Amino acid sequence: MQAAARALWPRLLEPVDIASLVFFRIAFGLLLVVEVWRYFQFGWIKSFYIEPAFHFTYYGFGWVRPWPGDGMYILFAILGASALCILLGFKYRLAATTFFLGFTYVFLLDQARYLNHFYLISVISFLMIFVPAHRAFSLDALLSKSPPSKTVPRWALWILRAQLALMYVFAGIAKLGGDWLRGSPMRDLLARHASLPLVGPHLTDERVVMLFAYGGLLFDLFVVPFLLWSKTRYLALLAAVAFHGMNHFLFEIGIFPWFAMAGTLLFLPPDWPRRLFSRRSKKEETPAPASAPKRGRKLPVPTYSQAALILLAAHFALQIVVPFRHFLYPGDVNWTDEGQRFSWRMMLRAKRGTGRFVASDRATGQQRMINPRQYLSREQMATMWIQPDMILQFAHFAADQLRREGWQVIDIRASVAASLNGRRSQLLTDPQVNLDAEKRNLLHAKWIMPLTEPLPPPAKKMARSR
């Protein structure tokens, strides 16, 4: 490990222009401020985290609970203040650390609120703690006794590039599955917008559906290498703007398209903002060659840098391994959800479900229908009916509620049917299994029914909305 670090260290320490990281810091902070403001503006803090009586916690994070009273409003205010400080570059390290911890806490509060771009924000905010993007064009630089820095070490830029590259590549790999290559669920997603003026009627055309499906696949797989290759860089940038812009107008995915566009700019030459916004010559702004490490010179690896490198290496090892974990489970991951999260499997399914819980006390013969509406929001219920691990978690919660009422030998069965990517609805869970007796763990849940319904063939001519 020591030898590898010493061999890699000179290359990682080479200076590159700080300008692109400064631009990303400002864009990142601005988008975070907007996102936090949206939670206040639309009342999401109350509806998502205060009103529901139950929250679906992640495995191993059952201790993460909403703050009582007005605590969640206070937490989001702290997030907003931290995001503003990131934008301004004020107390940057503290702000980045605070935002990462606070946002990740909110992220872990409820599995029903899982979104890939929330996960990406959490991961990027973690990496931003290490990135010295505050050394120029910031309040920290203005207040510092040292002059603003024109450069940062190469690693500071590349850890962000690497994280974004992993997102794109794994999103592309995930689309190599059978459903996506046959136009599902893109067919269903586009059909929802068939009423749009001008473009709407064309979105149900099968040729357009396949263009979107294969275009998205090729974009995810090749946008990063094309951005890094100078001959295709600006064509790839144009494609990225078009891709994310279209996602913004067709799909409700919040700030993600703008966040992705800001991240895409990190793959351009590091000095692009300086060249775009400054009239000074490139010669003046280019770091002096003498500041780069000389070839063959062995640079010491500081102890704190070794620790940071080990932490970052562990982070990226997890980022590479975790998206493949669904291969450890039998069945279609889009159906079972085992290995679905944290894997950049984006927009791969249109899944709907509904069901019911029946509880009985085998000691007394008492029986009762469990009404999830008493405890869950509409969004939580819609998500629960398509995700088996959440069905199990709610069954355990319902059993605990009944025990408080004096029930003894509890049996809870769930009869849940779901439809995946236009297939006919079928059983998702085994209605004969007592879910209260099933342990919550990371192993395969044998009570998940196998997917047997075939994907229906597309209509020869899609009907157009009038």
N, C-alpha and C positions, 0 to 999 in steps of 0.2 A: 504493500500500500504506500509506504514511504517513497519507494523508488518510482512508482507510477506518478505520485503527486509531484515529485521533483522534475520528472520528465515533462509533465503537462503544465507545470506552473509558469514557465517563461511565456508560453503561448497565451495562457489565460491572463497574464499581467500586461500584455501589450496594450498600449493606450488606443482608444477609439474616441471619436467625437461624442460628447455628452448630449448633443442637441436632440437626437431622436428619443433618448430616455427622458429628457425634460419634457418634450412634447407629450410623450405617453403618460408621464406622471400627471400633467395638467389635465389631459383628456380623461384619464382614469378617475382622478379626483372629482372632476366635473360630473361625470356620469354617475358616480356614487352619490353625490349630493342630490342629483335629480332622482335617483332611485329611492333614497331615503325620504325625500320630499313627497314622492308619490304615495308612500305608505301613510303619511300624515294626511295628505289631500283626499285620498279615497277611503279613509277609515279602515285600512287593512290591518293596522295594529290591533284594533279591537276585534274585528271579525275573524282574523286568523289566529290570534294568540290569547285573547282574553275571554271571548264569548264561549268557545267550545269547552265542554266539560272534560274532554279527553283529547290527548295528543299522542300520535303514533311516534314513539321514540325509536331511534336507531338501536340496533343490537349492541349492547355494551354501554349505551349512553342513556339508560333509564333515569339517571340522576339529573339530566338536563330538563329543567322545568321552566315555564314562564315566570318571570319575576312577579311577585304579588302586588296588588294595588295598582298604582300608576307606574310600577317598575318598568313595564315594557315601553311606555312612552319615554321614560328617562333613558332606557337603553338605546332607543332609536335616536334620541337627541344626542347622545354620546357618539353614535355612529355618524350622524350628520356633521357634528363638530370635527370628528377625526377625518372625515372625507374632505371637509373644507381645508383642514390643515395640510392634508396631502396635496391638494390642489395648489395651495399657496407655498408649499414647502416650508411650513413653520413647525418646529419641533417634529421634524419629519419621521425620524425613527420611532419616537413614542407614538405618533399618530398612526403610522402604519401598523405597529404592533397592536395598538388598541383597536383599530378597525378590524384587523384579522381576528383577534380573539372575540370581539363583540359580534361580528357578522357570522363567524363560524358557530358561535353559541346559538344565534337565531336560526341558522341553517339546520342545526341539529335538533331543534325543538319539535319538528313535525315532519315525518316522512311524506305526508300528503302534500307538502309544499316543495318536494324535491324537484329541482329543475337543473339541467346540465349547466346552464349559464350561472346559476347561483353557486354551484360547485366550482366553476371556473373562477368566479370572483373570489371565493375563499382561497383557492390555490394561488392565484396571482397576487392577492394581498399578502399571503405568506411570503412569496418570493420578493415582493417589494420591500420587505423589511431589510433584506440584504443588499438591495440595489441602491447605490448612492446617487439617486436621481435628484437630490436636493442641493447638489454642490454648485448649481448655476441657476439663474433666473428663479430665485426663491427668497423668501424672507430669511431663511437660515443663512444663505450666502450673503445677503445684504447686511445682516447683523454680525456676521463673522469678521474677525480681525484679519483673516486670510483672504486673498483675492479669490473670486469665483474660479472654479476649475473648468477648463475647456475639454477635459477628457475624463474618461472612466476606464477601468480595466475591461478588457474584452469579455470576461466572464459575466459581467453585469448585464450586458446586452444579450448574451447567448443563453442565459438561463431562462429568460422570458421567451426568446425565440424557440427554444427547445420545448417549453411547455405548450406553446401555441401549436407547434408542429405536431406534437403528440396528439393534441385534440383533433386536428384535421385528419391525420393519418388513421387514427383509430375510428373516427367517424366514417371514413371511407371504407376501411376494412369491414366494419359492421354492415355496410350496405351491400356487401357481396353475397348476402343471403338470398334465398330463392324468392321470397315475397317481394323484396325491393326490386329485383331484376325483372319481375313480372308486373311492375307498376303499382304495387300496393306497399304502403298505404297512400302513396302520392295521389292516386286516383281519387280516393275519398277526400283527402285534404283539399285538392283543387276543386272538387265538385261543390264544396261548401261556399265557394266564391263565384259560382256560376252566375249569380245575379249582378255582378259588377258591370258597370257600363263599359262598352267597347270590348274589353278583354274577356269579360265573364263568359260569354258563349263559347269562346275558343278553349277555355280551360277544361271542358269535358271531352274535347277531341282526343282520341287515343294517341295520336301522334304527339300531341302536346304533352300528354301525361308521360309518355316514354322519354321525351326530350328532357323534361324536368328530372325524371328518375335517373337517367344515365348521365345527364349534365351534372347533377348533384354528386353522383358517385365520382366522376372524373375530376370535378373541382376539388373535392376533399383529398383525393389521392395525390394530385399533382400540383396544387396551388403553391405549396411550400417550395419544392424544388424549382418551379418556374419563377418564383419570386427571388430565389437566391442566384439564379443564372441571369447574368446581365442582359443577355440577348432576348430573354422572354419576360424580364422583370416588369416592365410597364404594361405589357399585354395582360400579365397575370394580375397586376394591380387593378386594371380596368375591369377584369372579370370578377375580382373580389368585390369591388364597389357595386357592380351590377347584381351579383349574387346576394350580397347582404342587403342591398337596397330593396330587392325584390322580396326577400324574406320579411323585411320590415312592413311592406305594404300588404302582403298576402297573409302573413301569419302573425298572431298576437304573441310575440316573444320579448316584449319589453325593450330593455336597453341593449340586448345582446347583439343585434346587427351593428349598432354604433360602436359597441365595445370591440367587436371583432374587426371592424374597419380600422379602429385606432391601433389594435394589435398588429394588423397586417402591415401597417406603415413601419413597424420595427424591422421588417425584412428589407427595407430600402437601405441604401448607404447611410451610415450613422449621422452624417453631416447634412442630410437633406433639408431639415428645417432652417439651418444656418444659411445654406445656399439660396433657399426660397425667400427668406425674410430679411437677409442682410445684404447690403450693397458692397460690403468689404470684400476684398479679393479672397479667393480660395487659399492663396498662399498664406495670408495672414491668419486664417482660421485653422489651417491644418496643423496638427500637433508636430512639434519638432522631432525629426528622426532620432535625435540624440536621446529623447526621453524613452524610447523603446529599449527593451533589454537586448544586449548584444548577443549574437548567436554564439552558442557554446558556453556562455556564462551561466554558472549555477547560482540560482537565486535561492536564498533560504525561504522556507515555508513557515511563516509565523504560526505559533501555536493556535491562536484564535482562528486563523485562516484554515488551518488543518481541521479544526472542529467544524467550521462552517462548510468546508468541502465534504466532509463525511456526512453531515446532515443533509446537504443538498444531494449527494450521491444516493443516500438512502431514499430521499424523496422521489428522485427520478426512477430508481429501481422499482419502487411501488407503483409509480405511474405507468411503467411498462408492463408489470406483471398483473396488476389488478384487472385491466380490461380483458384478459384472457381467462379469468377464473370461471366464466360460465361454461367452459369446456369440461369442468369437473363435475357438472350436473347433467343428468339425462334430460332429454326433451328440448323443445324449442324455448330458448331464453325469453323470447317475446311473449310466450304463453305462461311459463312458470315464474318469470321475474327473478329467478335465482341467478344472480350475477349481472342483473340489468343495470343497477346504479353504479356510478363512479366509473363508467366504462365508455363514455362519449357515444352512447347509442342514441342518436338524436333523430327524432321524427320517423322512427322505424315501424310504428304501429298505430293503427286506429283500433282501439280496444274498448268495448263497452260491456258492462255487466250489471247484474241485479241479483238479489238473493234475499234470504231470510235466515234468522237464527231461531232455533227452538231449544229451550232449556227445560230440563226435567230433573226432579229430585228423586233418585231411585229409592231413597229411604222412605219417602212419604207418597210417592206416585204423583206429586204435584207437577204440573206442566205449564209452561208460559212461553209466549212469543216475545222475543227481545226486539224492542224498537230502537234501532241505532239513532234515529232522529232526536231522541232525548239527550244524546250526548255529543253528536257530531254535527258539523256544518254540512251543507249540501256538497261542497267541494270535497270534504273529507270522505263522505259516503261514496261519491262517484269514484274516487281513487281507490278506496278500500275494496270495492266489489271487483276490481280487476287485478288486485295484488294479493296473492295468497298469504304472504307473511303478515300483512296488515289485517287480514281476516282472522288469522290465528291470534294476533295481539289483542284485537277487540274481543274475541271469544274469552280470552283469559281475563280481560277487564270486566266483562259481563259476569263471569263466574265469581269474581271477587265481590262484585256488588251484591250478588245473590247470597253469598256467605254472610255478608253483613246483615242480611235480612233473616238469617237463621237457617238457610238451606244447608243440607249436609252433604249427601253424595250427589254431586252435580254432574250432569251430562249435557253438553252443549254441542249441537250439530248444526252445520251450516249447509244449506242447499243453495249453491251459487252457480249461475250460468253466465257465460260470457261469449262474446263474439270477437274474433281477431281478424282484422284486415278484410272485412267483408264476408267472412265465413259465416255459415249458419251457427246460431247459438248452441253451445253444448255445456255440459257440466264442467266447472272449473275445480270444484272440490268434491271429495267423496262424502255424500250426505250420511253415510253409515258410520263415520269416524267421530268419536268423542274428542272434540278439539281441546277440551279442558285437560285431557290426559296427554296431549301432545306437547313436548317440550319445545321451547323456542331456542333454536340454535342455528348454526351456519351449515348444517348438513342438509342433504336433499330431503324434502318433505314428501313422503310416500303417499300422503293423502291428496296430493294434487293429481287430478285426473289427466291422463295423456291427451294431447291434441290429436283428434282423429278426423275432424272435419276438413275436407280439402278446400284449397283456395279456389273460389269460383272463377271460371274464365271471364275475361272482360267482354262486355257487349260489343258486337261487331261495329255498331255505330252508337256512340253515346248520345243520349238525348240532350238537347240544348234547352237551357232555360230561356223563357221569353219575357 
